[in-house]
Amino acid sequence: MDFPTALRPLDTHKLLTTKEAARFMNLSHRTLEQWRWLGEGPPFLKIRRQVRYRLADLIRYQERDQRDPENLLAA
């Protein structure tokens, strides 16, 4: 089945560069670099001298910070 690009299933095992990960998260690659330096942000891999992010880790990181608007109103 041929899906439009936006609807294609994600390969969550894919490894992304810092710039690709930043694009996926709608951030600057500098933000991810700073988070790494500060020990914050999503998990990453260091393969030799290259930094890589697992797509599944980026999704999990974003979902962790997701807020339910109904719960915010009840507080």
Rosetta constraint file for C-alpha pairs under 8 A:
AtomPair CA 3 CA 7 HARMONIC 5.74 0.50
AtomPair CA 3 CA 8 HARMONIC 5.31 0.50
AtomPair CA 4 CA 8 HARMONIC 6.35 0.50
AtomPair CA 11 CA 55 HARMONIC 7.55 0.50
AtomPair CA 12 CA 54 HARMONIC 7.02 0.50
AtomPair CA 12 CA 55 HARMONIC 4.95 0.50
AtomPair CA 12 CA 56 HARMONIC 4.67 0.50
AtomPair CA 13 CA 54 HARMONIC 6.19 0.50
AtomPair CA 13 CA 55 HARMONIC 6.28 0.50
AtomPair CA 13 CA 56 HARMONIC 6.45 0.50
AtomPair CA 14 CA 54 HARMONIC 5.94 0.50
AtomPair CA 14 CA 55 HARMONIC 5.80 0.50
AtomPair CA 15 CA 52 HARMONIC 5.78 0.50
AtomPair CA 15 CA 53 HARMONIC 5.42 0.50
AtomPair CA 15 CA 54 HARMONIC 4.74 0.50
AtomPair CA 15 CA 55 HARMONIC 6.32 0.50
AtomPair CA 16 CA 20 HARMONIC 5.54 0.50
AtomPair CA 16 CA 21 HARMONIC 5.67 0.50
AtomPair CA 16 CA 52 HARMONIC 5.36 0.50
AtomPair CA 16 CA 53 HARMONIC 5.06 0.50
AtomPair CA 16 CA 54 HARMONIC 6.30 0.50
AtomPair CA 16 CA 55 HARMONIC 6.82 0.50
AtomPair CA 17 CA 21 HARMONIC 6.04 0.50
AtomPair CA 17 CA 51 HARMONIC 6.54 0.50
AtomPair CA 17 CA 52 HARMONIC 5.01 0.50
AtomPair CA 17 CA 53 HARMONIC 6.45 0.50
AtomPair CA 18 CA 22 HARMONIC 6.03 0.50
AtomPair CA 18 CA 29 HARMONIC 5.96 0.50
AtomPair CA 18 CA 32 HARMONIC 7.01 0.50
AtomPair CA 18 CA 33 HARMONIC 7.74 0.50
AtomPair CA 18 CA 51 HARMONIC 6.78 0.50
AtomPair CA 18 CA 52 HARMONIC 6.47 0.50
AtomPair CA 18 CA 53 HARMONIC 7.06 0.50
AtomPair CA 19 CA 23 HARMONIC 6.16 0.50
AtomPair CA 19 CA 28 HARMONIC 7.77 0.50
AtomPair CA 19 CA 29 HARMONIC 5.20 0.50
AtomPair CA 20 CA 24 HARMONIC 6.20 0.50
AtomPair CA 21 CA 25 HARMONIC 6.20 0.50
AtomPair CA 21 CA 29 HARMONIC 7.75 0.50
AtomPair CA 21 CA 53 HARMONIC 6.60 0.50
AtomPair CA 21 CA 55 HARMONIC 7.68 0.50
AtomPair CA 21 CA 58 HARMONIC 7.56 0.50
AtomPair CA 22 CA 26 HARMONIC 5.81 0.50
AtomPair CA 22 CA 27 HARMONIC 4.81 0.50
AtomPair CA 22 CA 28 HARMONIC 5.63 0.50
AtomPair CA 22 CA 29 HARMONIC 5.06 0.50
AtomPair CA 22 CA 31 HARMONIC 7.99 0.50
AtomPair CA 22 CA 32 HARMONIC 6.80 0.50
AtomPair CA 23 CA 27 HARMONIC 6.17 0.50
AtomPair CA 23 CA 28 HARMONIC 7.38 0.50
AtomPair CA 23 CA 29 HARMONIC 7.78 0.50
AtomPair CA 25 CA 58 HARMONIC 7.60 0.50
AtomPair CA 27 CA 31 HARMONIC 6.62 0.50
AtomPair CA 27 CA 32 HARMONIC 7.67 0.50
AtomPair CA 28 CA 32 HARMONIC 7.00 0.50
AtomPair CA 29 CA 33 HARMONIC 6.31 0.50
AtomPair CA 30 CA 34 HARMONIC 6.06 0.50
AtomPair CA 31 CA 35 HARMONIC 6.10 0.50
AtomPair CA 32 CA 36 HARMONIC 6.19 0.50
AtomPair CA 32 CA 41 HARMONIC 7.01 0.50
AtomPair CA 33 CA 37 HARMONIC 6.35 0.50
AtomPair CA 34 CA 38 HARMONIC 6.17 0.50
AtomPair CA 35 CA 39 HARMONIC 5.92 0.50
AtomPair CA 35 CA 40 HARMONIC 4.66 0.50
AtomPair CA 35 CA 41 HARMONIC 5.30 0.50
AtomPair CA 36 CA 40 HARMONIC 5.80 0.50
AtomPair CA 36 CA 41 HARMONIC 6.70 0.50
AtomPair CA 41 CA 61 HARMONIC 7.79 0.50
AtomPair CA 42 CA 57 HARMONIC 6.61 0.50
AtomPair CA 42 CA 58 HARMONIC 6.10 0.50
AtomPair CA 42 CA 61 HARMONIC 5.73 0.50
AtomPair CA 43 CA 53 HARMONIC 6.97 0.50
AtomPair CA 43 CA 57 HARMONIC 6.45 0.50
AtomPair CA 43 CA 58 HARMONIC 7.78 0.50
AtomPair CA 44 CA 51 HARMONIC 6.73 0.50
AtomPair CA 44 CA 52 HARMONIC 5.76 0.50
AtomPair CA 44 CA 53 HARMONIC 4.74 0.50
AtomPair CA 44 CA 54 HARMONIC 7.01 0.50
AtomPair CA 45 CA 51 HARMONIC 5.66 0.50
AtomPair CA 45 CA 52 HARMONIC 5.09 0.50
AtomPair CA 45 CA 53 HARMONIC 6.12 0.50
AtomPair CA 45 CA 54 HARMONIC 7.90 0.50
AtomPair CA 46 CA 50 HARMONIC 5.60 0.50
AtomPair CA 46 CA 51 HARMONIC 4.66 0.50
AtomPair CA 46 CA 52 HARMONIC 6.37 0.50
AtomPair CA 47 CA 51 HARMONIC 6.30 0.50
AtomPair CA 47 CA 52 HARMONIC 7.32 0.50
AtomPair CA 53 CA 57 HARMONIC 7.11 0.50
AtomPair CA 53 CA 58 HARMONIC 7.20 0.50
AtomPair CA 54 CA 58 HARMONIC 6.53 0.50
AtomPair CA 55 CA 59 HARMONIC 6.32 0.50
AtomPair CA 56 CA 60 HARMONIC 6.14 0.50
AtomPair CA 57 CA 61 HARMONIC 6.01 0.50
AtomPair CA 58 CA 62 HARMONIC 6.24 0.50
AtomPair CA 59 CA 63 HARMONIC 6.15 0.50
AtomPair CA 60 CA 64 HARMONIC 6.08 0.50
AtomPair CA 61 CA 65 HARMONIC 6.73 0.50
AtomPair CA 62 CA 66 HARMONIC 6.44 0.50
AtomPair CA 67 CA 71 HARMONIC 7.87 0.50
AtomPair CA 67 CA 72 HARMONIC 7.69 0.50
AtomPair CA 68 CA 72 HARMONIC 6.59 0.50
AtomPair CA 69 CA 73 HARMONIC 6.52 0.50
AtomPair CA 70 CA 74 HARMONIC 6.53 0.50
AtomPair CA 71 CA 75 HARMONIC 6.51 0.50
